[in-house]
Amino acid sequence: MVARALTIAGSDSGGGAGIQADLKAFSAMGVYGASAVTAVTAQNTRSVTAIHPIPDDVVAAQIEAVLDDIQIDAIKIGMLGTPSLIKTVAHALKDYTGPIILDPVMVAKSGAVLLADEAVDALKAELVGRATLLTPNLPEAAALVGAGEVGVQADALLKLGARAVLMKGGHADGAMCEDLFVSANSTRTFTAVRINTANTHGTGCSLSSAIAAGLAQSEQLETAVEKAHGWLHQAIRAADELGVGRGHGPVHHFHALWS
């Protein structure tokens, strides 16, 4: 049987991030994708012009419908938005025992705020402790545990209950991009040459989903992170080939499949 993964996240009408990026990443990695939509956004490569939250009970119904019928091998959680929705998702997953990748989406590539300030505490209280892997970028890590050295931030996130943390270095400077993986018994840096392109929309969504796909296929966590990291690097390298939009275009999820 093919591995199956569920994404719980917002919809991006431009197709570069959110649910759309998650499902593309699942497919590119050979995994069947199911979804629960938490919000509908009017969005393109330049801006987010509207956000319509899906009612909490409808989000819960989507999750319950999927889990009631489909064996889900891994779950990726992205944009949630409000404290009540965070609590709703946590409750809907109370009996789920598989791996969960939590991508604490807070700000879109265009700068639009996607997570209300008051929801940060709810995220820490309700979901961080459920995460097999937490995948914050540097601004998200600072919002969760305060500013500081990356390794110190990672340790603080582990103390909140996450089993492992991947500190994404895309917002840092320098010729090399470094992602720091930290768990209770392992520390490892994944390094790649920084690619000079504006087309990086959806990188965080795509990376976390690619990792979830690896876990759905029974890969060990570090192996899944390594494989996803290499795949995303090539997706960024090939992003300019797509020519989608006039702003921050998407990465090329299917760089290995499209001629």
ABEGO torsion letter per residue (X at the ends): XBBBBBBBBBBBAAGABEAAAAAAAAAAAGBBBBBBBABBBBBBAABBABBBBBBAAAAAAAAAAAAAABBBABBBBBBAGBAAAAAAAAAAAAABABBBBBBBBABBAAGBBABBAAAAAAAAAAAAAABABBBBBAAAAAAAAEBEBAAAAAAAAAAAGBABBBBBAAABBEABBBBBBBBAABBBBBBBBBBBBABABGAAAAAAAAAAAAAAAGBBAAAAAAAAAAAAAAAAAAAAAAGBEABBBBBBAAAAABX
